[in-house]
């Protein structure tokens, strides 16, 4: 089974938890969170490759565990929640269909690519998978003009 590529990021919690950090430190912190999500736990070498002696505030967020690895408790809990949720959706789907659902009712990528406008975001739907469509320069300028 492939590694889940996503985890929920609570932006308010992130901003509140990093308000005293510099932008550079926030970048290091989010990098370590992403690395932990991909690897599950971090090694001392992982931390040393990103942090400097001045980054004690970030290091404190990745305490050493009894197994000798380092991890952020909140990221660990959110990854577990996401995994459990994904597994429950899979079990629910299997229960309804008795076999994996193959999205056979969706269009074939070779036949058609649907561009769907959803609010201000444009999405491209291919075989049931949505991906963002890069906005034009004009759309970006209009967005910032609307914000002003």
N, C-alpha and C positions, 0 to 999 in steps of 0.2 A: 504494500500500500504506500502511495506517495505521501510525502510530508505535506501537511496542511500549509498552504502558502500564506495564510492570514491569521490574525488574531485581533480582537477588538482593542482599539486604542482610545481611551477616554481622554479626550483632548483637554478638558478642564482640569482633570487630575494631573495630567502631564504638565500643564502650564503652572498650576499651583505648586507642584512638587519640584519645579525647576526654576522658580522665579528668582532665586538668588544666584543662579548660575549664569555664567557668561554664555554668549551664543556658541562659542567654541566648545564649552563644556556640555551644553545641551546636545550638540552634534555628537560628541563622544558618548554621551549617555544613551541617546536613541540608537546609535550604532551598536553599543553593547546589548541593548534590549533586543535588537533584531538578531544579533549573533546568538544570543541565548535562545531565542525562539527557534533558530535553525539547528542549533547543536544540543538543546535542552539544558546543558550545564556548561559553565565556563571553567577554563583552567587558569592558573596563575599566569601562564604565558599569554593567554588571551587578554587578560587585564593589562599586563605590562606592555603589550604591543600597542595599546591604545591610550592608556593613562600615563600621566607624569606625576611627579611627587606632589604637585600642587592640586591634583584632582582628588583629594581625600573625600570631598563631599560626594563624588560619584562612586568612589570605591566603597563607601559606607552602604550604598544601596545594593551591593553585591556581596553579602557576607559569606564567609567560608562555612560550608556545611560539614556535618560529621563525616561525609563520604570523601572529603578533601576537595570538592569542587565548589565553585562560587555560582550563586544565582540570585536574581531578584525575585523575591517571594511573589510579588504581584504578577509579574510576567509568567511565572510558573503556574499560578492559579488560573490566570486568564487562558493560558494554553490548554490546561486540563479542561476548563469549562467548554472551550471551543471544540476540543476533541470529543467530549461527551455529547455535546449538542449535535455535531456532525454524525456521530455514530447512531444517535437516536433517530435522526432524520433518515439515515440509511436503513435502519431496522424498520421504521415506519413504512418506507417505500417498498421494502422487500415483503412486508406483511400484506400490502395491498396488491402487489403484482406477482408474488411467489417466485419471481426471478428478477434480476436487475433490470431496471427500466432503461431502455436504450434510446429514448427520445426519437422513436421512429416517426412520430407525427411531425417532426420539425423538418424544415426545408434542408436540402443538401447544399453545401457551400458552393458546389460547382453550378448549381441551378440558379441560385439567387442569393444576394447579400442584401439584407434589409437595413436601411438607415432609419433609425427611429429617433425622433426628437422628443426628449423628455425634459420639460422645463427649459433651462438654459443649457443643459448638457446634451451633447449628441452622442448616441451610442450606436455601435454597429453590432448586429446580432448575426452570428454565424453558427449554425448547428446548435442553437440554443445557448451559446456562450456570448455574453455581452462584453464588449471592450470599448473604451473611450475613443472617440474620434478627435484628433487634434483640432482645436479651434483655429480659425483663420486669424490673420493679423487684425482685420477689421473687427471681428467678434471680440477679440481681446481689448482693443481700444474702446469699443462700445461698452464693454463691461466696466472698465475703469472710469469712463465718462459717467456711467449710471451711478457709480459709487460716490462720485463727487457731489 
